[in-house]
Amino acid sequence: MATEILMPALSPTMEEGTLAKWLVKEGDAVKSGQILAEIETDKATMEFEAVDEGTIGKLLVAEGTQGVKVNAPIALLLAEGEDASAAAAPASGPASVPAQPKAEETAQKTDAPRTEGKPTSAVEQAPHPAKAADTTPDWPEGTQMKSMTVREALREAMAEEMTRDDSVFLMGEEVGEYQGAYKISQGLLDQFGPKRVIDTPITEHGFAGIAVGAAFGGLRPIVEFMTFNFAMQAIDQIINSAAKTLYMSGGQMGAPMVFRGPNGAAARVGAQHSQDYAAWYAQIPGLKVAMPYSAADAKGLLKTAIRDPNPVIFLENEILYGRSFDVPVLEDFTVPFGKAKIWREGSDVTLVSFGIGMAHALEAADKLAAEGISAEVIDLRTLRPIDYDTVIASVQKTNRCVTVEEGFPVGSIGNHLSAYIMENAFDWLDAPVINCAGKDVPMPYAANLEKLALVTSDEVVAAVKKVTYR
Amino acid sequence: MAARKAPDLPNVSKDELLKYYREMLLIRRFEEKAGQLYGMGLIGGFCHLYIGQEAVVVGLEAAASEGDKRVTSYRDHGHMLACGMDPKGVMAELTGREGGYSKGKGGSMHMFSKEKHFYGGHGIVGAQVPIGAGLAFSDMYKGTDRVTFTYFGDGAANQGQVYETYNMAELWNLPVVFVIENNQYAMGTSVKRSTKSPTLWQRGAAYGIEGEAVDGMDVLAVKAAGERAVAHCRAGNGPYILEVMTYRYRGHSMSDPAKYRTREEVQKMRDERDPIEHVRDLLLTGNHATDDDLKAIDRDIKAVVNEAAEFSKESPEPDLSELWTDIYADVAPQDA
């Protein structure tokens, strides 16, 4: 039986083309790989090669023909032993089933109904009205507490997890012999040795990729970036390799690992060393993102991050490293992802923040209380997943919301929350949601300008007065 | 590369030659079929064929042992077939079907097999290089003597992360074989137009890494070099670089008009240096096989490839619910 040679699609978008030139004639013997014709697509002139061997029985489309549809028969190929008479009675259809036209496929996909029980919006949504927020305490009442800096809490979390699991190791610049650029890893080299506390050269892209490979290979890397500003050198490995592999492999392989380090503005270090990446990473499906404020959360969330079977971005803050908080004295204290913490209950307005933004939000709440305005203050703690339930439940109570963060204002976490609240609690709002954020400028060096660029508690107070119409 | 000389009958067994012939032919026929399915619109997006380079992966897989790992770029179909992945699963991934290795969610450039220690299939040029070193790091950390083959092209050889990786791989003595598949064109840019260095493998010397150039159209030469590289790594001597000189017959991807080289150049390579014809000559001249024996193998391979193509058409598209799966793991797949 003669095989029909079909007009090929030679680019992802080609639907028809011009058969510019035949390079074979009827009666020619052809081998697989031999160039049969030149075909002009919408982009270029391409050579079209034979797949099967045989003899050209008939050319069905003359050279120079324009508008030849993809999958239309253009020639007949005779197998060994067949003669040209077979060409007179070709097989009734193409040798293989042609694919759906591509435009149609695209339309089908766009219109595809979602499977039942799946989220109805592009993000995982809380049902409307919101589920009851999880308000269980982080530790049992009466637990003994001790004061600890964020720095010590982070160190303890790593030491405990490295003791618990041999496959956990720490790598980064100056984490070992130097004892950490910010002393987060102080003492870990002595405790765990150079096999598990690894000093790297200054080569973020490279060591982030090596850590991703180590995670594919079954280890649990903790990658310390001296600051997250330097992680921009490695962002391809973080997003394209670490975050997407589980999905691209159909669940066969993933990158259980933690990328951690200080994020956001420190003090007087200028534009290239002062940027909050919370919103950047929070946008990526496949990543989890934690951004603690207190020492207890730093410890509990980091332990959870190290145990998580997915890549976690763990955003710390240099200014918070030295601050002290009460931390529960418990054998194995962890904080779950996706559970916000209500630091202060209130009735007039909801302040939502995370990381160092919490310092401004709490300070603003004190100032507001002095003026008789009662603010509820929520620390999101993780930005992926986000605890929408707690936010919505609070907004339904206070009917007003102000978000507080240090990052740039465009495409911020606050912008996202505003949209979410509008979609899910519109009827409860008595005022627009206001986002307090860093200014839309690179961080200046001059002390007065830097102060102006950062979000302040006074700005939060002003925003609250606006939404409470005072 | 010189014209193919008359084979001088190397010391290699009949079974070995037949194995290489079969494996290389499988890749060639599979890729031709993939090109055909692409032309019919059954395979979408980008599709990078391996035709012409078959001796590279077949030779290196012959030097590998159970448990060794491999990772490569987006031109990955040959690597998957050579390490024993099922042609049906690979082809069905190309057509974006449920029966594909990634359930249709990865595509031609993003496929993996935990079982065969194949770690992708990476679409970003050069990104697989530190990942390969990291896989080797995991073996060293666990104290095994396994080796990771990290494949990349002459194009990727100019990426900065390759040299960041060379530096750490040698510093930490990682058991990784860096395989530069020099097919002489990075998309449309020839090696001569992208670097003044006369060789790519010698760049390793700056980091203290040993290596060599290999004739990549000769599967026996590739295998011998692979064995030297593996022995070096397994003995704890750190990384090794192989620059395998090869040639791709087809365009960079299916939509490449390939105007950057002449038709004569490609035809000359096919006529004089084809890696499959080379083994075929060795089999026939050494009286290891008759024409009929080889025809029977051709028929077998064709049947395997046709079966893969049929499977890839019949396997259904993934269920719509798959959109929302495999974004987060409850348990790391490595631990499952």
Interface residues (C-beta under 8 A of the other chain):
Chain A: L6 P8 A9 L10 S11 P12 S32 G33 I35 T41 K43 A44 T45 M46 E47 F48 E49 V51 V70 N71 S96 V97 P98 A99 Q100 P101 K102 A112 P113 R114 T115 K118 P119 S167 F169 K195 T200 P201 T203 H205 G206 F207 A208 G209 I210 A211 V212 G213 A214 A215 F216 G217 G218 L219 D236 Q237 N240 S241 T245 L246 Y247 M248 S249 G250 G251 Q252 M253 G254 P256 P285 G286 K288 P309 N310
Chain B: E32 K33 G35 Q36 Y38 G39 M40 G41 L42 G44 G45 F46 I51 K69 V71 G100 Y101 S102 K103 G104 K105 G106 H110 M111 F112 S113 K114 Y119 G120 G121 H122 G123 I124 A127 V129 P130 I131 G132 A133 G134 L135 A136 F137 S138 D139 Y141 K142 G160 Q161 E164 T165 N167 M168 L171 Y249 R250 G251 M254 S255 D256 P257 A258 K259 R263 R270 A309 K313 D319 L320 S321 L323 W324 T325 D326 I327 Y328 A329 D330 V331 A332 P333 Q334 D335
